[in-house]
Amino acid sequence: MKNMEAQASEPLSKNTESTADHDSTEITSLWKLAPVTVALCTTLFCVSLDATIIATAIPKITTYFDSLNDVAWYGSSYIFTTSAMQLIFGKLYTFYPSKWVFLAGLLVFEIGSLICAVAPTSNALIVGRCIAGLGGAGLFSGCLIIVATTVPLRIRPIYMGLVSSMHAIASVAGPLMGGALTDHLSWRWCFYINLPFGGLGLFCILIFLPSNADSIQRVDWKTQLRQFDLPGTIFLIPSIICLIFALQWGGSLYAWDSARIIALFVVSGVTFGVFLGIQVWQKDQATIPIRLMRNRNVWGAAWYGSCISSTSFIFTYYLPIWFQAIKDKSATDSGIANLPSLISMVLFAIIGGILASAIGYYTPLLLVSSVLTSIGGGLLSCLEVDSNIGHWFGYQVLMNAGVGVGAQNALLVASVAVAPADLAMTTSILTFVQTLSSAILLPIGQSVFQNQLSANLISYLPDVDVALILHSGATGFRDHLKSNQLPLALQAYNKALCQTFYVGVATAALSILGPIFMEWLSLKPQVEAKKDDQSSKSSIDEPTQMNSEDKPTESV
């Protein structure tokens, strides 16, 4: 235990060098690395898909179970278990081999998916969603932790970009796949689809991924129990659950000023305040160790990641509504129109990884990402009713190029800015804030959209039944309007959507504060960095013998 605390409390320059401790688990053979990469990609795709694929299946599910009152639970049950358990999995990855923690999480996720697929009642489906979210909580961070501990540092950004791009693909493909499976097979196939992909992941990880048991800190169970920070966890989980419920229910099931919503916000705030107090009291044994809170690279990456993730989610959810409401596209055609977002995000995620490996620094790419995302999002917020394909196609490419080039590179902080003992916890913190911020911003976007659409309709069409238009949805409102009213209704819808996009533009602009305060830490192997330094100084000193080629240099 003392060894762990001593290592974790070292200065940053020493911490970054000690990442070489992970070299014993690196996979240098391509034939072993390839199946592990496939397993990580398919697993992350399934976990991300589960958050969005159900959206288009919910109408059929509610009809099948006659469970309209359970709609909010189908989505929120998965979200709150995923969010609440991510930091717990960070501790598990710290004390136990990542291979077995990952396999356990994947097995739980598969069991939850199977329960959902065969659920005889609505309550059983909700329980299955909770179990799937519980397992999924450890898989997103687990994928990144495995990449960080098995892929050599010099090519790690490329693999990080490849694996992380699965989240972007699933976010866009989820509603399309959900609609297709529901229409042509059954809504149950939205969950059955996870079984073969998960089975492939289980097989590849079990056979090809080496265990990192030798690099795990050996501590007794009492010390582990203290490190899990049970008092903090007891207050953190209800805080997250109450917050997500308040945001999910507010403005939809209940009014924002209702006693139920206010009570949820109050309980969330009080319990989170107690949690923060416990973190300060527990110091380095806290759920979020105080040493990581003080690390500007960690909180800078967390700020950037939460802002960029929120921006991406806002546009991912509301741009399809623009296509369906303004351009009168079907759900399938709307998904096709979103392909520029998907393709550019995936392509530039890989390009961003290549650039980070080539130049040796990820911080400048985060700055470029913030600028491109802000500009692209700003242009999308200027869309008009008569905007042509050149506008919405190009704007999507620009914005998602920004998201892709930087989003996965922020996660490299866990590889170079903290001690090896903190890698798993740092990765879990970064994924936790991204998940939670997206869960917070989406209801805010929904509130902005509903309020602005109502106000715009009253302004443009004072004689129309606004409540009827709102409840008709993005495609059904046309059926309740006369031909001379439709252009004004489209103007009202377009303006409301653009005003919703402003939320995403604001978070994109704010994301630049993260990399501004981060250090420029090198990804280059230290041997190469020393050679570069010697060359620049025209020095003929002999290079220092290193233990590993993957020791990163200190900050610039």
ChimeraX attribute file (.defattr): number of C-alpha atoms within 10 A of each C-alpha:
attribute: neighborCount
match mode: 1-to-1
recipient: residues
	/A:1	13
	/A:2	8
	/A:3	11
	/A:4	15
	/A:5	12
	/A:6	9
	/A:7	18
	/A:8	21
	/A:9	16
	/A:10	15
	/A:11	11
	/A:12	18
	/A:13	17
	/A:14	17
	/A:15	23
	/A:16	26
	/A:17	22
	/A:18	22
	/A:19	25
	/A:20	25
	/A:21	17
	/A:22	21
	/A:23	21
	/A:24	15
	/A:25	19
	/A:26	20
	/A:27	20
	/A:28	12
	/A:29	8
	/A:30	9
	/A:31	10
	/A:32	16
	/A:33	18
	/A:34	14
	/A:35	19
	/A:36	26
	/A:37	23
	/A:38	16
	/A:39	25
	/A:40	29
	/A:41	20
	/A:42	20
	/A:43	27
	/A:44	27
	/A:45	26
	/A:46	26
	/A:47	26
	/A:48	21
	/A:49	26
	/A:50	27
	/A:51	21
	/A:52	21
	/A:53	26
	/A:54	23
	/A:55	17
	/A:56	22
	/A:57	23
	/A:58	22
	/A:59	15
	/A:60	15
	/A:61	22
	/A:62	16
	/A:63	10
	/A:64	13
	/A:65	13
	/A:66	12
	/A:67	15
	/A:68	14
	/A:69	9
	/A:70	16
	/A:71	16
	/A:72	15
	/A:73	20
	/A:74	23
	/A:75	20
	/A:76	23
	/A:77	23
	/A:78	23
	/A:79	25
	/A:80	25
	/A:81	22
	/A:82	28
	/A:83	26
	/A:84	22
	/A:85	21
	/A:86	30
	/A:87	30
	/A:88	19
	/A:89	25
	/A:90	27
	/A:91	20
	/A:92	20
	/A:93	27
	/A:94	21
	/A:95	22
	/A:96	17
	/A:97	18
	/A:98	24
	/A:99	19
	/A:100	17
	/A:101	19
	/A:102	27
	/A:103	21
	/A:104	16
	/A:105	21
	/A:106	26
	/A:107	19
	/A:108	19
	/A:109	30
	/A:110	27
	/A:111	19
	/A:112	25
	/A:113	29
	/A:114	21
	/A:115	21
	/A:116	27
	/A:117	22
	/A:118	15
	/A:119	16
	/A:120	11
	/A:121	13
	/A:122	21
	/A:123	16
	/A:124	15
	/A:125	23
	/A:126	23
	/A:127	19
	/A:128	27
	/A:129	30
	/A:130	26
	/A:131	24
	/A:132	31
	/A:133	31
	/A:134	27
	/A:135	28
	/A:136	33
	/A:137	32
	/A:138	31
	/A:139	28
	/A:140	26
	/A:141	28
	/A:142	28
	/A:143	23
	/A:144	26
	/A:145	26
	/A:146	22
	/A:147	24
	/A:148	26
	/A:149	25
	/A:150	22
	/A:151	22
	/A:152	21
	/A:153	26
	/A:154	19
	/A:155	16
	/A:156	23
	/A:157	32
	/A:158	23
	/A:159	21
	/A:160	26
	/A:161	26
	/A:162	23
	/A:163	28
	/A:164	26
	/A:165	26
	/A:166	21
	/A:167	20
	/A:168	27
	/A:169	19
	/A:170	23
	/A:171	23
	/A:172	23
	/A:173	20
	/A:174	25
	/A:175	23
	/A:176	22
	/A:177	22
	/A:178	25
	/A:179	23
	/A:180	18
	/A:181	19
	/A:182	22
	/A:183	13
	/A:184	9
	/A:185	11
	/A:186	18
	/A:187	24
	/A:188	20
	/A:189	20
	/A:190	25
	/A:191	26
	/A:192	18
	/A:193	16
	/A:194	24
	/A:195	19
	/A:196	12
	/A:197	17
	/A:198	25
	/A:199	16
	/A:200	17
	/A:201	23
	/A:202	21
	/A:203	15
	/A:204	19
	/A:205	22
	/A:206	16
	/A:207	11
	/A:208	16
	/A:209	22
	/A:210	18
	/A:211	18
	/A:212	20
	/A:213	15
	/A:214	11
	/A:215	18
	/A:216	17
	/A:217	15
	/A:218	15
	/A:219	13
	/A:220	9
	/A:221	10
	/A:222	9
	/A:223	12
	/A:224	17
	/A:225	11
	/A:226	14
	/A:227	19
	/A:228	22
	/A:229	19
	/A:230	14
	/A:231	16
	/A:232	21
	/A:233	19
	/A:234	12
	/A:235	19
	/A:236	22
	/A:237	21
	/A:238	18
	/A:239	24
	/A:240	21
	/A:241	20
	/A:242	21
	/A:243	23
	/A:244	24
	/A:245	19
	/A:246	23
	/A:247	23
	/A:248	23
	/A:249	18
	/A:250	21
	/A:251	19
	/A:252	14
	/A:253	11
	/A:254	14
	/A:255	13
	/A:256	16
	/A:257	11
	/A:258	11
	/A:259	10
	/A:260	15
	/A:261	23
	/A:262	15
	/A:263	14
	/A:264	20
	/A:265	17
	/A:266	16
	/A:267	18
	/A:268	23
	/A:269	16
	/A:270	13
	/A:271	20
	/A:272	20
	/A:273	15
	/A:274	15
	/A:275	22
	/A:276	18
	/A:277	12
	/A:278	18
	/A:279	21
	/A:280	15
	/A:281	12
	/A:282	19
	/A:283	15
	/A:284	17
	/A:285	20
	/A:286	23
	/A:287	27
	/A:288	24
	/A:289	19
	/A:290	16
	/A:291	17
	/A:292	21
	/A:293	14
	/A:294	10
	/A:295	14
	/A:296	16
	/A:297	27
	/A:298	25
	/A:299	22
	/A:300	21
	/A:301	27
	/A:302	25
	/A:303	24
	/A:304	32
	/A:305	29
	/A:306	25
	/A:307	29
	/A:308	32
	/A:309	25
	/A:310	28
	/A:311	31
	/A:312	26
	/A:313	20
	/A:314	25
	/A:315	27
	/A:316	17
	/A:317	17
	/A:318	18
	/A:319	24
	/A:320	24
	/A:321	22
	/A:322	23
	/A:323	22
	/A:324	20
	/A:325	24
	/A:326	22
	/A:327	17
	/A:328	15
	/A:329	18
	/A:330	14
	/A:331	18
	/A:332	16
	/A:333	14
	/A:334	20
	/A:335	22
	/A:336	17
	/A:337	19
	/A:338	21
	/A:339	17
	/A:340	20
	/A:341	28
	/A:342	25
	/A:343	20
	/A:344	22
	/A:345	28
	/A:346	26
	/A:347	17
	/A:348	24
	/A:349	32
	/A:350	24
	/A:351	20
	/A:352	30
	/A:353	25
	/A:354	20
	/A:355	18
	/A:356	27
	/A:357	20
	/A:358	14
	/A:359	13
	/A:360	20
	/A:361	21
	/A:362	28
	/A:363	26
	/A:364	14
	/A:365	22
	/A:366	29
	/A:367	20
	/A:368	18
	/A:369	28
	/A:370	28
	/A:371	19
	/A:372	22
	/A:373	32
	/A:374	27
	/A:375	19
	/A:376	22
	/A:377	29
	/A:378	21
	/A:379	20
	/A:380	25
	/A:381	23
	/A:382	18
	/A:383	18
	/A:384	16
	/A:385	17
	/A:386	9
	/A:387	12
	/A:388	11
	/A:389	10
	/A:390	8
	/A:391	15
	/A:392	21
	/A:393	16
	/A:394	15
	/A:395	24
	/A:396	27
	/A:397	23
	/A:398	22
	/A:399	30
	/A:400	29
	/A:401	28
	/A:402	31
	/A:403	34
	/A:404	31
	/A:405	33
	/A:406	31
	/A:407	30
	/A:408	26
	/A:409	26
	/A:410	25
	/A:411	28
	/A:412	25
	/A:413	25
	/A:414	27
	/A:415	29
	/A:416	29
	/A:417	31
	/A:418	30
	/A:419	26
	/A:420	27
	/A:421	22
	/A:422	24
	/A:423	25
	/A:424	27
	/A:425	27
	/A:426	29
	/A:427	27
	/A:428	30
	/A:429	23
	/A:430	25
	/A:431	24
	/A:432	23
	/A:433	22
	/A:434	22
	/A:435	21
	/A:436	21
	/A:437	20
	/A:438	20
	/A:439	21
	/A:440	17
	/A:441	22
	/A:442	22
	/A:443	20
	/A:444	18
	/A:445	24
	/A:446	20
	/A:447	18
	/A:448	19
	/A:449	21
	/A:450	18
	/A:451	13
	/A:452	20
	/A:453	25
	/A:454	18
	/A:455	16
	/A:456	21
	/A:457	24
	/A:458	16
	/A:459	12
	/A:460	16
	/A:461	16
	/A:462	11
	/A:463	9
	/A:464	15
	/A:465	13
	/A:466	18
	/A:467	10
	/A:468	12
	/A:469	20
	/A:470	15
	/A:471	10
	/A:472	14
	/A:473	13
	/A:474	18
	/A:475	17
	/A:476	15
	/A:477	18
	/A:478	18
	/A:479	11
	/A:480	14
	/A:481	15
	/A:482	9
	/A:483	10
	/A:484	8
	/A:485	14
	/A:486	16
	/A:487	15
	/A:488	16
	/A:489	24
	/A:490	21
	/A:491	18
	/A:492	22
	/A:493	25
	/A:494	23
	/A:495	21
	/A:496	23
	/A:497	29
	/A:498	23
	/A:499	19
	/A:500	25
	/A:501	25
	/A:502	21
	/A:503	21
	/A:504	28
	/A:505	29
	/A:506	15
	/A:507	24
	/A:508	32
	/A:509	21
	/A:510	16
	/A:511	30
	/A:512	22
	/A:513	16
	/A:514	25
	/A:515	27
	/A:516	16
	/A:517	14
	/A:518	19
	/A:519	18
	/A:520	18
	/A:521	22
	/A:522	24
	/A:523	29
	/A:524	23
	/A:525	21
	/A:526	20
	/A:527	20
	/A:528	16
	/A:529	18
	/A:530	16
	/A:531	17
	/A:532	12
	/A:533	12
	/A:534	15
	/A:535	11
	/A:536	9
	/A:537	9
	/A:538	9
	/A:539	10
	/A:540	9
	/A:541	8
	/A:542	9
	/A:543	11
	/A:544	10
	/A:545	8
	/A:546	12
	/A:547	11
	/A:548	18
	/A:549	17
	/A:550	23
	/A:551	26
	/A:552	29
	/A:553	22
	/A:554	20
	/A:555	16
	/A:556	8
